[in-house]
Amino acid sequence: MNVEKLVREFSYNGIRLPDPNVNLSVEEVRNLYAGTYPEIATAAIEGPEAVGNKLIYRFTHSIGTKG
């Protein structure tokens, strides 16, 4: 039996974002990437979804109405 560590990967709007630091929480990663992608700051976090040897987290917009 082989034990393989799963690597985190993040996705936003079809863009794959590598894990900047394994010691950061998912929320801290979202805050870090919000500097480059401001919409991520208010995005919901979906996942993780295990795909191969990766755990994929998705940052998604919340769709709402203005007014």
All heavy atoms as TSV, in Angstrom:
chain	resi	resn	atom	element	x	y	z
A	1	MET	N	N	0.837	-1.169	0.000
A	1	MET	CA	C	0.000	0.000	0.000
A	1	MET	C	C	0.884	1.234	0.000
A	1	MET	O	O	1.784	1.364	0.816
A	1	MET	CB	C	-0.909	0.012	1.240
A	1	MET	CG	C	-1.763	1.225	1.265
A	1	MET	SD	S	-2.541	1.657	2.813
A	1	MET	CE	C	-3.772	0.490	3.087
A	2	ASN	N	N	0.631	2.131	-0.935
A	2	ASN	CA	C	1.369	3.390	-1.004
A	2	ASN	C	C	0.499	4.506	-0.453
A	2	ASN	O	O	-0.681	4.596	-0.768
A	2	ASN	CB	C	1.742	3.734	-2.441
A	2	ASN	CG	C	2.783	2.800	-3.006
A	2	ASN	OD1	O	3.559	2.228	-2.253
A	2	ASN	ND2	N	2.797	2.634	-4.308
A	3	VAL	N	N	1.108	5.331	0.347
A	3	VAL	CA	C	0.408	6.491	0.880
A	3	VAL	C	C	0.914	7.701	0.104
A	3	VAL	O	O	2.107	7.957	0.027
A	3	VAL	CB	C	0.676	6.672	2.388
A	3	VAL	CG1	C	0.004	7.927	2.901
A	3	VAL	CG2	C	0.203	5.449	3.145
A	4	GLU	N	N	-0.028	8.423	-0.486
A	4	GLU	CA	C	0.336	9.571	-1.293
A	4	GLU	C	C	-0.349	10.809	-0.728
A	4	GLU	O	O	-1.549	10.801	-0.466
A	4	GLU	CB	C	-0.140	9.339	-2.729
A	4	GLU	CG	C	0.466	10.268	-3.723
A	4	GLU	CD	C	0.107	9.862	-5.148
A	4	GLU	OE1	O	0.050	8.658	-5.430
A	4	GLU	OE2	O	-0.139	10.772	-5.939
A	5	LYS	N	N	0.420	11.854	-0.514
A	5	LYS	CA	C	-0.142	13.095	0.024
A	5	LYS	C	C	-0.877	13.828	-1.092
A	5	LYS	O	O	-0.375	13.967	-2.202
A	5	LYS	CB	C	0.974	13.977	0.581
A	5	LYS	CG	C	0.472	15.205	1.263
A	5	LYS	CD	C	1.581	15.974	1.941
A	5	LYS	CE	C	0.991	17.188	2.622
A	5	LYS	NZ	N	1.971	17.915	3.380
A	6	LEU	N	N	-2.093	14.290	-0.790
A	6	LEU	CA	C	-2.873	15.037	-1.765
A	6	LEU	C	C	-2.426	16.494	-1.772
A	6	LEU	O	O	-2.193	17.094	-0.729
A	6	LEU	CB	C	-4.361	14.940	-1.440
A	6	LEU	CG	C	-4.958	13.539	-1.495
A	6	LEU	CD1	C	-6.423	13.570	-1.072
A	6	LEU	CD2	C	-4.829	12.952	-2.882
A	7	VAL	N	N	-2.310	17.038	-2.966
A	7	VAL	CA	C	-1.883	18.419	-3.153
A	7	VAL	C	C	-3.115	19.283	-3.347
A	7	VAL	O	O	-4.027	18.920	-4.089
A	7	VAL	CB	C	-0.966	18.521	-4.408
A	7	VAL	CG1	C	-0.557	19.957	-4.665
A	7	VAL	CG2	C	0.242	17.629	-4.249
A	8	ARG	N	N	-3.156	20.428	-2.670
A	8	ARG	CA	C	-4.286	21.336	-2.853
A	8	ARG	C	C	-4.088	22.152	-4.131
A	8	ARG	O	O	-2.978	22.561	-4.467
A	8	ARG	CB	C	-4.408	22.329	-1.693
A	8	ARG	CG	C	-4.747	21.712	-0.394
A	8	ARG	CD	C	-5.074	22.731	0.671
A	8	ARG	NE	N	-4.050	23.764	0.834
A	8	ARG	CZ	C	-4.117	24.769	1.689
A	8	ARG	NH1	N	-5.165	24.900	2.479
A	8	ARG	NH2	N	-3.162	25.654	1.780
A	9	GLU	N	N	-5.179	22.365	-4.824
A	9	GLU	CA	C	-5.179	23.248	-5.985
A	9	GLU	C	C	-6.453	24.075	-5.902
A	9	GLU	O	O	-7.487	23.588	-5.443
A	9	GLU	CB	C	-5.159	22.441	-7.276
A	9	GLU	CG	C	-5.063	23.303	-8.518
A	9	GLU	CD	C	-4.928	22.466	-9.776
A	9	GLU	OE1	O	-3.831	21.944	-10.027
A	9	GLU	OE2	O	-5.947	22.327	-10.481
A	10	PHE	N	N	-6.366	25.311	-6.343
A	10	PHE	CA	C	-7.501	26.210	-6.272
A	10	PHE	C	C	-7.897	26.607	-7.681
A	10	PHE	O	O	-7.072	26.648	-8.581
A	10	PHE	CB	C	-7.143	27.440	-5.425
A	10	PHE	CG	C	-6.774	27.064	-4.017
A	10	PHE	CD1	C	-5.467	26.745	-3.687
A	10	PHE	CD2	C	-7.739	26.989	-3.033
A	10	PHE	CE1	C	-5.125	26.368	-2.395
A	10	PHE	CE2	C	-7.416	26.616	-1.741
A	10	PHE	CZ	C	-6.107	26.299	-1.424
A	11	SER	N	N	-9.167	26.883	-7.863
A	11	SER	CA	C	-9.680	27.237	-9.179
A	11	SER	C	C	-10.606	28.435	-9.051
A	11	SER	O	O	-11.431	28.502	-8.134
A	11	SER	CB	C	-10.439	26.039	-9.759
A	11	SER	OG	O	-11.069	26.379	-10.969
A	12	TYR	N	N	-10.445	29.373	-9.975
A	12	TYR	CA	C	-11.334	30.530	-10.008
A	12	TYR	C	C	-11.601	30.905	-11.456
A	12	TYR	O	O	-10.658	31.162	-12.216
A	12	TYR	CB	C	-10.711	31.723	-9.276
A	12	TYR	CG	C	-11.536	32.971	-9.435
A	12	TYR	CD1	C	-12.798	33.060	-8.857
A	12	TYR	CD2	C	-11.093	34.033	-10.202
A	12	TYR	CE1	C	-13.581	34.184	-9.019
A	12	TYR	CE2	C	-11.863	35.162	-10.364
A	12	TYR	CZ	C	-13.104	35.227	-9.775
A	12	TYR	OH	O	-13.893	36.335	-9.951
A	13	ASN	N	N	-12.864	30.888	-11.846
A	13	ASN	CA	C	-13.267	31.319	-13.178
A	13	ASN	C	C	-12.487	30.579	-14.268
A	13	ASN	O	O	-12.052	31.176	-15.249
A	13	ASN	CB	C	-13.095	32.838	-13.304
A	13	ASN	CG	C	-13.971	33.429	-14.366
A	13	ASN	OD1	O	-14.981	32.845	-14.746
A	13	ASN	ND2	N	-13.595	34.600	-14.845
A	14	GLY	N	N	-12.247	29.280	-14.062
A	14	GLY	CA	C	-11.529	28.464	-15.038
A	14	GLY	C	C	-10.018	28.570	-14.960
A	14	GLY	O	O	-9.308	27.938	-15.736
A	15	ILE	N	N	-9.512	29.364	-14.039
A	15	ILE	CA	C	-8.060	29.545	-13.881
A	15	ILE	C	C	-7.573	28.652	-12.748
A	15	ILE	O	O	-8.121	28.681	-11.646
A	15	ILE	CB	C	-7.719	31.016	-13.555
A	15	ILE	CG1	C	-8.235	31.933	-14.662
A	15	ILE	CG2	C	-6.221	31.201	-13.351
A	15	ILE	CD1	C	-8.209	33.401	-14.280
A	16	ARG	N	N	-6.560	27.838	-13.026
A	16	ARG	CA	C	-5.972	27.004	-11.976
A	16	ARG	C	C	-4.969	27.837	-11.194
A	16	ARG	O	O	-4.095	28.478	-11.764
A	16	ARG	CB	C	-5.275	25.789	-12.597
A	16	ARG	CG	C	-6.255	24.827	-13.176
A	16	ARG	CD	C	-5.656	23.574	-13.748
A	16	ARG	NE	N	-4.217	23.476	-13.629
A	16	ARG	CZ	C	-3.472	22.651	-14.318
A	16	ARG	NH1	N	-4.020	21.855	-15.187
A	16	ARG	NH2	N	-2.174	22.610	-14.156
A	17	LEU	N	N	-5.123	27.815	-9.880
A	17	LEU	CA	C	-4.243	28.574	-8.987
A	17	LEU	C	C	-3.510	27.602	-8.076
A	17	LEU	O	O	-4.141	26.829	-7.359
A	17	LEU	CB	C	-5.076	29.547	-8.142
A	17	LEU	CG	C	-5.983	30.510	-8.913
A	17	LEU	CD1	C	-6.947	31.210	-7.971
A	17	LEU	CD2	C	-5.150	31.519	-9.667
A	18	PRO	N	N	-2.182	27.610	-8.088
A	18	PRO	CA	C	-1.437	26.696	-7.221
A	18	PRO	C	C	-1.563	27.101	-5.754
A	18	PRO	O	O	-1.890	28.241	-5.434
A	18	PRO	CB	C	0.004	26.842	-7.708
A	18	PRO	CG	C	0.062	28.203	-8.325
A	18	PRO	CD	C	-1.308	28.465	-8.885
A	19	ASP	N	N	-1.296	26.154	-4.894
A	19	ASP	CA	C	-1.315	26.405	-3.453
A	19	ASP	C	C	-0.073	27.224	-3.105
A	19	ASP	O	O	1.044	26.756	-3.261
A	19	ASP	CB	C	-1.304	25.075	-2.705
A	19	ASP	CG	C	-1.571	25.227	-1.224
A	19	ASP	OD1	O	-1.650	26.370	-0.734
A	19	ASP	OD2	O	-1.708	24.192	-0.559
A	20	PRO	N	N	-0.250	28.461	-2.628
A	20	PRO	CA	C	0.909	29.295	-2.328
A	20	PRO	C	C	1.688	28.845	-1.098
A	20	PRO	O	O	2.887	29.097	-0.984
A	20	PRO	CB	C	0.315	30.684	-2.119
A	20	PRO	CG	C	-1.097	30.435	-1.719
A	20	PRO	CD	C	-1.501	29.149	-2.384
A	21	ASN	N	N	0.998	28.184	-0.170
A	21	ASN	CA	C	1.660	27.745	1.061
A	21	ASN	C	C	0.743	26.731	1.737
A	21	ASN	O	O	-0.387	27.064	2.093
A	21	ASN	CB	C	1.915	28.949	1.979
A	21	ASN	CG	C	2.680	28.580	3.227
A	21	ASN	OD1	O	2.647	27.443	3.697
A	21	ASN	ND2	N	3.379	29.556	3.780
A	22	VAL	N	N	1.232	25.522	1.944
A	22	VAL	CA	C	0.411	24.462	2.534
A	22	VAL	C	C	0.000	24.772	3.966
A	22	VAL	O	O	-0.945	24.177	4.480
A	22	VAL	CB	C	1.119	23.092	2.475
A	22	VAL	CG1	C	1.336	22.668	1.041
A	22	VAL	CG2	C	2.425	23.110	3.231
A	23	ASN	N	N	0.683	25.709	4.613
A	23	ASN	CA	C	0.362	26.051	5.998
A	23	ASN	C	C	-0.774	27.059	6.120
A	23	ASN	O	O	-1.240	27.331	7.223
A	23	ASN	CB	C	1.606	26.589	6.709
A	23	ASN	CG	C	2.676	25.523	6.803
A	23	ASN	OD1	O	2.391	24.359	7.046
A	23	ASN	ND2	N	3.922	25.909	6.581
A	24	LEU	N	N	-1.218	27.633	5.001
A	24	LEU	CA	C	-2.309	28.595	5.027
A	24	LEU	C	C	-3.647	27.868	4.992
A	24	LEU	O	O	-3.791	26.848	4.317
A	24	LEU	CB	C	-2.232	29.533	3.819
A	24	LEU	CG	C	-1.028	30.469	3.729
A	24	LEU	CD1	C	-1.073	31.269	2.433
A	24	LEU	CD2	C	-0.981	31.398	4.921
A	25	SER	N	N	-4.632	28.429	5.677
A	25	SER	CA	C	-5.986	27.882	5.586
A	25	SER	C	C	-6.563	28.263	4.228
A	25	SER	O	O	-6.042	29.141	3.529
A	25	SER	CB	C	-6.866	28.443	6.705
A	25	SER	OG	O	-7.133	29.812	6.471
A	26	VAL	N	N	-7.655	27.635	3.859
A	26	VAL	CA	C	-8.297	27.944	2.579
A	26	VAL	C	C	-8.745	29.410	2.546
A	26	VAL	O	O	-8.606	30.091	1.531
A	26	VAL	CB	C	-9.483	26.985	2.324
A	26	VAL	CG1	C	-10.220	27.352	1.051
A	26	VAL	CG2	C	-8.991	25.552	2.267
A	27	GLU	N	N	-9.239	29.920	3.659
A	27	GLU	CA	C	-9.656	31.313	3.733
A	27	GLU	C	C	-8.462	32.257	3.554
A	27	GLU	O	O	-8.574	33.303	2.915
A	27	GLU	CB	C	-10.364	31.609	5.067
A	27	GLU	CG	C	-11.724	30.959	5.188
A	27	GLU	CD	C	-11.659	29.469	5.575
A	27	GLU	OE1	O	-10.576	28.987	5.972
A	27	GLU	OE2	O	-12.690	28.803	5.450
A	28	GLU	N	N	-7.318	31.893	4.129
A	28	GLU	CA	C	-6.116	32.715	3.976
A	28	GLU	C	C	-5.626	32.706	2.530
A	28	GLU	O	O	-5.157	33.731	2.030
A	28	GLU	CB	C	-5.017	32.227	4.922
A	28	GLU	CG	C	-5.300	32.517	6.376
A	28	GLU	CD	C	-4.320	31.847	7.326
A	28	GLU	OE1	O	-3.912	30.677	7.079
A	28	GLU	OE2	O	-3.962	32.494	8.325
A	29	VAL	N	N	-5.745	31.569	1.858
A	29	VAL	CA	C	-5.379	31.496	0.443
A	29	VAL	C	C	-6.311	32.402	-0.370
A	29	VAL	O	O	-5.864	33.138	-1.246
A	29	VAL	CB	C	-5.437	30.035	-0.078
A	29	VAL	CG1	C	-5.265	29.995	-1.591
A	29	VAL	CG2	C	-4.370	29.193	0.597
A	30	ARG	N	N	-7.616	32.364	-0.060
A	30	ARG	CA	C	-8.571	33.236	-0.759
A	30	ARG	C	C	-8.180	34.696	-0.568
A	30	ARG	O	O	-8.159	35.475	-1.516
A	30	ARG	CB	C	-9.983	33.001	-0.241
A	30	ARG	CG	C	-11.000	33.920	-0.917
A	30	ARG	CD	C	-12.401	33.691	-0.470
A	30	ARG	NE	N	-12.513	33.898	0.966
A	30	ARG	CZ	C	-13.596	33.668	1.671
A	30	ARG	NH1	N	-14.675	33.194	1.082
A	30	ARG	NH2	N	-13.625	33.877	2.959
A	31	ASN	N	N	-7.831	35.085	0.647
A	31	ASN	CA	C	-7.434	36.466	0.917
A	31	ASN	C	C	-6.159	36.847	0.171
A	31	ASN	O	O	-6.026	37.970	-0.307
A	31	ASN	CB	C	-7.252	36.693	2.418
A	31	ASN	CG	C	-8.553	36.609	3.177
A	31	ASN	OD1	O	-9.633	36.780	2.605
A	31	ASN	ND2	N	-8.474	36.324	4.461
A	32	LEU	N	N	-5.231	35.922	0.053
A	32	LEU	CA	C	-3.986	36.173	-0.671
A	32	LEU	C	C	-4.262	36.409	-2.153
A	32	LEU	O	O	-3.763	37.371	-2.740
A	32	LEU	CB	C	-3.028	34.995	-0.486
A	32	LEU	CG	C	-1.679	35.134	-1.172
A	32	LEU	CD1	C	-0.817	36.125	-0.409
A	32	LEU	CD2	C	-0.981	33.796	-1.238
A	33	TYR	N	N	-5.063	35.559	-2.760
A	33	TYR	CA	C	-5.373	35.698	-4.185
A	33	TYR	C	C	-6.308	36.870	-4.465
A	33	TYR	O	O	-6.407	37.327	-5.606
A	33	TYR	CB	C	-5.959	34.401	-4.751
A	33	TYR	CG	C	-4.893	33.397	-5.132
A	33	TYR	CD1	C	-4.838	32.148	-4.530
A	33	TYR	CD2	C	-3.945	33.700	-6.098
A	33	TYR	CE1	C	-3.861	31.224	-4.879
A	33	TYR	CE2	C	-2.959	32.793	-6.454
A	33	TYR	CZ	C	-2.927	31.556	-5.844
A	33	TYR	OH	O	-1.957	30.658	-6.200
A	34	ALA	N	N	-6.984	37.395	-3.464
A	34	ALA	CA	C	-7.875	38.543	-3.658
A	34	ALA	C	C	-7.093	39.785	-4.092
A	34	ALA	O	O	-7.662	40.677	-4.718
A	34	ALA	CB	C	-8.666	38.824	-2.387
A	35	GLY	N	N	-5.807	39.830	-3.796
A	35	GLY	CA	C	-4.984	40.949	-4.257
A	35	GLY	C	C	-4.859	40.965	-5.770
A	35	GLY	O	O	-4.803	42.029	-6.394
A	36	THR	N	N	-4.846	39.801	-6.396
A	36	THR	CA	C	-4.757	39.687	-7.849
A	36	THR	C	C	-6.136	39.633	-8.493
A	36	THR	O	O	-6.352	40.191	-9.561
A	36	THR	CB	C	-3.969	38.413	-8.229
A	36	THR	OG1	O	-2.696	38.453	-7.583
A	36	THR	CG2	C	-3.768	38.314	-9.724
A	37	TYR	N	N	-7.050	38.927	-7.849
A	37	TYR	CA	C	-8.420	38.755	-8.348
A	37	TYR	C	C	-9.380	39.285	-7.278
A	37	TYR	O	O	-9.841	38.531	-6.423
A	37	TYR	CB	C	-8.709	37.273	-8.620
A	37	TYR	CG	C	-7.724	36.618	-9.557
A	37	TYR	CD1	C	-6.685	35.835	-9.052
A	37	TYR	CD2	C	-7.837	36.773	-10.934
A	37	TYR	CE1	C	-5.779	35.234	-9.907
A	37	TYR	CE2	C	-6.936	36.173	-11.787
A	37	TYR	CZ	C	-5.903	35.406	-11.275
A	37	TYR	OH	O	-5.005	34.807	-12.115
A	38	PRO	N	N	-9.692	40.584	-7.283
A	38	PRO	CA	C	-10.499	41.183	-6.209
A	38	PRO	C	C	-11.849	40.507	-5.974
A	38	PRO	O	O	-12.341	40.496	-4.849
A	38	PRO	CB	C	-10.693	42.630	-6.670
A	38	PRO	CG	C	-9.579	42.891	-7.618
A	38	PRO	CD	C	-9.273	41.577	-8.274
A	39	GLU	N	N	-12.432	39.916	-7.020
A	39	GLU	CA	C	-13.740	39.275	-6.868
A	39	GLU	C	C	-13.687	38.070	-5.931
A	39	GLU	O	O	-14.699	37.647	-5.388
A	39	GLU	CB	C	-14.272	38.797	-8.230
A	39	GLU	CG	C	-14.330	39.880	-9.290
A	39	GLU	CD	C	-13.005	40.068	-10.034
A	39	GLU	OE1	O	-12.171	39.137	-10.078
A	39	GLU	OE2	O	-12.796	41.157	-10.568
A	40	ILE	N	N	-12.517	37.494	-5.760
A	40	ILE	CA	C	-12.362	36.320	-4.900
A	40	ILE	C	C	-12.651	36.669	-3.438
A	40	ILE	O	O	-13.086	35.816	-2.673
A	40	ILE	CB	C	-10.943	35.706	-5.052
A	40	ILE	CG1	C	-10.837	34.991	-6.398
A	40	ILE	CG2	C	-10.616	34.749	-3.922
A	40	ILE	CD1	C	-9.491	34.342	-6.651
A	41	ALA	N	N	-12.456	37.907	-3.060
A	41	ALA	CA	C	-12.636	38.309	-1.656
A	41	ALA	C	C	-14.029	37.964	-1.132
A	41	ALA	O	O	-14.188	37.640	0.037
A	41	ALA	CB	C	-12.352	39.800	-1.491
A	42	THR	N	N	-15.039	38.031	-1.996
A	42	THR	CA	C	-16.402	37.734	-1.570
A	42	THR	C	C	-16.923	36.422	-2.136
A	42	THR	O	O	-18.101	36.098	-1.992
A	42	THR	CB	C	-17.357	38.872	-1.999
A	42	THR	OG1	O	-17.292	39.022	-3.423
A	42	THR	CG2	C	-16.988	40.176	-1.306
A	43	ALA	N	N	-16.052	35.660	-2.780
A	43	ALA	CA	C	-16.462	34.395	-3.400
A	43	ALA	C	C	-16.702	33.320	-2.350
A	43	ALA	O	O	-16.066	33.307	-1.292
A	43	ALA	CB	C	-15.391	33.919	-4.377
A	44	ALA	N	N	-17.617	32.425	-2.672
A	44	ALA	CA	C	-17.845	31.256	-1.830
A	44	ALA	C	C	-16.772	30.218	-2.145
A	44	ALA	O	O	-16.202	30.209	-3.242
A	44	ALA	CB	C	-19.229	30.680	-2.110
A	45	ILE	N	N	-16.495	29.363	-1.172
A	45	ILE	CA	C	-15.510	28.300	-1.357
A	45	ILE	C	C	-16.250	26.982	-1.474
A	45	ILE	O	O	-17.021	26.618	-0.585
A	45	ILE	CB	C	-14.520	28.248	-0.175
A	45	ILE	CG1	C	-13.782	29.575	-0.042
A	45	ILE	CG2	C	-13.540	27.092	-0.349
A	45	ILE	CD1	C	-13.002	29.723	1.242
A	46	GLU	N	N	-16.025	26.269	-2.576
A	46	GLU	CA	C	-16.621	24.950	-2.768
A	46	GLU	C	C	-15.516	23.905	-2.726
A	46	GLU	O	O	-14.431	24.110	-3.239
A	46	GLU	CB	C	-17.328	24.869	-4.122
A	46	GLU	CG	C	-18.533	25.749	-4.233
A	46	GLU	CD	C	-19.223	25.628	-5.583
A	46	GLU	OE1	O	-18.730	24.872	-6.452
A	46	GLU	OE2	O	-20.242	26.292	-5.771
A	47	GLY	N	N	-15.823	22.769	-2.132
A	47	GLY	CA	C	-14.853	21.679	-2.117
A	47	GLY	C	C	-14.380	21.386	-0.724
A	47	GLY	O	O	-14.904	21.898	0.246
A	48	PRO	N	N	-13.430	20.518	-0.648
A	48	PRO	CA	C	-12.570	20.034	-1.719
A	48	PRO	C	C	-13.167	18.856	-2.472
A	48	PRO	O	O	-13.973	18.102	-1.947
A	48	PRO	CB	C	-11.313	19.600	-0.989
A	48	PRO	CG	C	-11.799	19.136	0.337
A	48	PRO	CD	C	-12.972	20.038	0.661
A	49	GLU	N	N	-12.744	18.734	-3.722
A	49	GLU	CA	C	-13.086	17.605	-4.565
A	49	GLU	C	C	-11.786	16.877	-4.882
A	49	GLU	O	O	-10.837	17.485	-5.371
A	49	GLU	CB	C	-13.740	18.094	-5.855
A	49	GLU	CG	C	-14.064	16.990	-6.826
A	49	GLU	CD	C	-14.589	17.517	-8.151
A	49	GLU	OE1	O	-14.898	18.709	-8.266
A	49	GLU	OE2	O	-14.665	16.699	-9.080
A	50	ALA	N	N	-11.728	15.589	-4.575
A	50	ALA	CA	C	-10.528	14.800	-4.843
A	50	ALA	C	C	-10.517	14.382	-6.305
A	50	ALA	O	O	-11.436	13.737	-6.784
A	50	ALA	CB	C	-10.480	13.575	-3.943
A	51	VAL	N	N	-9.471	14.812	-7.022
A	51	VAL	CA	C	-9.279	14.442	-8.419
A	51	VAL	C	C	-7.839	13.970	-8.559
A	51	VAL	O	O	-6.911	14.763	-8.442
A	51	VAL	CB	C	-9.550	15.640	-9.371
A	51	VAL	CG1	C	-9.284	15.242	-10.817
A	51	VAL	CG2	C	-10.963	16.164	-9.199
A	52	GLY	N	N	-7.667	12.678	-8.768
A	52	GLY	CA	C	-6.309	12.129	-8.828
A	52	GLY	C	C	-5.619	12.328	-7.497
A	52	GLY	O	O	-6.138	11.943	-6.453
A	53	ASN	N	N	-4.453	12.967	-7.528
A	53	ASN	CA	C	-3.715	13.227	-6.290
A	53	ASN	C	C	-3.886	14.670	-5.820
A	53	ASN	O	O	-3.063	15.192	-5.091
A	53	ASN	CB	C	-2.231	12.895	-6.476
A	53	ASN	CG	C	-1.537	13.841	-7.439
A	53	ASN	OD1	O	-2.166	14.486	-8.261
A	53	ASN	ND2	N	-0.225	13.914	-7.343
A	54	LYS	N	N	-4.980	15.322	-6.258
A	54	LYS	CA	C	-5.217	16.719	-5.893
A	54	LYS	C	C	-6.538	16.872	-5.153
A	54	LYS	O	O	-7.491	16.149	-5.397
A	54	LYS	CB	C	-5.265	17.595	-7.150
A	54	LYS	CG	C	-3.967	17.649	-7.891
A	54	LYS	CD	C	-4.094	18.526	-9.103
A	54	LYS	CE	C	-2.771	18.523	-9.862
A	54	LYS	NZ	N	-2.868	19.293	-11.093
A	55	LEU	N	N	-6.562	17.835	-4.263
A	55	LEU	CA	C	-7.797	18.298	-3.633
A	55	LEU	C	C	-8.085	19.655	-4.246
A	55	LEU	O	O	-7.313	20.601	-4.075
A	55	LEU	CB	C	-7.624	18.451	-2.119
A	55	LEU	CG	C	-7.576	17.181	-1.299
A	55	LEU	CD1	C	-7.328	17.521	0.161
A	55	LEU	CD2	C	-8.867	16.397	-1.443
A	56	ILE	N	N	-9.182	19.748	-4.986
A	56	ILE	CA	C	-9.476	20.978	-5.707
A	56	ILE	C	C	-10.560	21.767	-4.975
A	56	ILE	O	O	-11.635	21.251	-4.685
A	56	ILE	CB	C	-9.904	20.676	-7.155
A	56	ILE	CG1	C	-8.756	19.949	-7.860
A	56	ILE	CG2	C	-10.282	21.968	-7.880
A	56	ILE	CD1	C	-9.019	19.576	-9.287
A	57	TYR	N	N	-10.216	23.016	-4.682
A	57	TYR	CA	C	-11.149	23.964	-4.085
A	57	TYR	C	C	-11.517	24.972	-5.165
A	57	TYR	O	O	-10.654	25.398	-5.932
A	57	TYR	CB	C	-10.494	24.722	-2.919
A	57	TYR	CG	C	-10.190	23.867	-1.726
A	57	TYR	CD1	C	-9.002	23.161	-1.626
A	57	TYR	CD2	C	-11.088	23.784	-0.669
A	57	TYR	CE1	C	-8.716	22.379	-0.524
A	57	TYR	CE2	C	-10.812	23.013	0.449
A	57	TYR	CZ	C	-9.623	22.315	0.513
A	57	TYR	OH	O	-9.341	21.546	1.616
A	58	ARG	N	N	-12.781	25.353	-5.225
A	58	ARG	CA	C	-13.237	26.322	-6.222
A	58	ARG	C	C	-13.769	27.571	-5.522
A	58	ARG	O	O	-14.531	27.477	-4.570
A	58	ARG	CB	C	-14.324	25.708	-7.092
A	58	ARG	CG	C	-13.773	24.668	-8.025
A	58	ARG	CD	C	-14.853	24.061	-8.931
A	58	ARG	NE	N	-14.246	23.172	-9.911
A	58	ARG	CZ	C	-13.871	21.931	-9.668
A	58	ARG	NH1	N	-14.020	21.428	-8.463
A	58	ARG	NH2	N	-13.320	21.189	-10.606
A	59	PHE	N	N	-13.338	28.712	-6.034
A	59	PHE	CA	C	-13.861	30.000	-5.579
A	59	PHE	C	C	-14.967	30.374	-6.567
A	59	PHE	O	O	-14.711	30.491	-7.769
A	59	PHE	CB	C	-12.771	31.071	-5.559
A	59	PHE	CG	C	-11.619	30.742	-4.651
A	59	PHE	CD1	C	-10.328	30.653	-5.134
A	59	PHE	CD2	C	-11.814	30.512	-3.296
A	59	PHE	CE1	C	-9.256	30.384	-4.305
A	59	PHE	CE2	C	-10.746	30.229	-2.450
A	59	PHE	CZ	C	-9.471	30.149	-2.957
A	60	THR	N	N	-16.183	30.556	-6.081
A	60	THR	CA	C	-17.303	30.844	-6.974
A	60	THR	C	C	-18.004	32.127	-6.576
A	60	THR	O	O	-18.073	32.472	-5.399
A	60	THR	CB	C	-18.339	29.692	-6.948
A	60	THR	OG1	O	-18.801	29.521	-5.611
A	60	THR	CG2	C	-17.732	28.391	-7.420
A	61	HIS	N	N	-18.508	32.833	-7.592
A	61	HIS	CA	C	-19.273	34.063	-7.344
A	61	HIS	C	C	-20.608	33.678	-6.734
A	61	HIS	O	O	-21.178	32.675	-7.081
A	61	HIS	CB	C	-19.640	34.796	-8.639
A	61	HIS	CG	C	-18.549	35.042	-9.584
A	61	HIS	ND1	N	-17.452	35.790	-9.279
A	61	HIS	CD2	C	-18.388	34.667	-10.874
A	61	HIS	CE1	C	-16.677	35.870	-10.342
A	61	HIS	NE2	N	-17.207	35.187	-11.316
A	62	SER	N	N	-21.083	34.539	-5.880
A	62	SER	CA	C	-22.466	34.370	-5.468
A	62	SER	C	C	-23.294	35.254	-6.375
A	62	SER	O	O	-22.992	36.417	-6.570
A	62	SER	CB	C	-22.671	34.717	-4.000
A	62	SER	OG	O	-21.777	35.683	-3.583
A	63	ILE	N	N	-24.311	34.665	-6.965
A	63	ILE	CA	C	-25.152	35.400	-7.892
A	63	ILE	C	C	-26.310	35.995	-7.111
A	63	ILE	O	O	-27.019	35.298	-6.396
A	63	ILE	CB	C	-25.672	34.478	-9.013
A	63	ILE	CG1	C	-24.491	33.909	-9.779
A	63	ILE	CG2	C	-26.625	35.218	-9.922
A	63	ILE	CD1	C	-24.860	32.866	-10.796
A	64	GLY	N	N	-26.456	37.275	-7.229
A	64	GLY	CA	C	-27.532	37.951	-6.512
A	64	GLY	C	C	-28.067	39.088	-7.350
A	64	GLY	O	O	-27.655	39.299	-8.483
A	65	THR	N	N	-28.975	39.817	-6.766
A	65	THR	CA	C	-29.553	40.956	-7.480
A	65	THR	C	C	-29.105	42.244	-6.824
A	65	THR	O	O	-28.880	42.292	-5.617
A	65	THR	CB	C	-31.092	40.887	-7.472
A	65	THR	OG1	O	-31.525	40.866	-6.114
A	65	THR	CG2	C	-31.584	39.658	-8.192
A	66	LYS	N	N	-28.963	43.242	-7.641
A	66	LYS	CA	C	-28.629	44.571	-7.117
A	66	LYS	C	C	-29.915	45.285	-6.744
A	66	LYS	O	O	-30.954	45.065	-7.351
A	66	LYS	CB	C	-27.889	45.378	-8.180
A	66	LYS	CG	C	-26.481	44.970	-8.398
A	66	LYS	CD	C	-25.869	45.891	-9.418
A	66	LYS	CE	C	-24.428	46.157	-9.108
A	66	LYS	NZ	N	-23.822	47.100	-10.031
A	67	GLY	N	N	-29.798	46.156	-5.810
A	67	GLY	CA	C	-30.977	46.943	-5.565
A	67	GLY	C	C	-31.178	47.225	-4.164
A	67	GLY	O	O	-31.871	47.711	-3.497
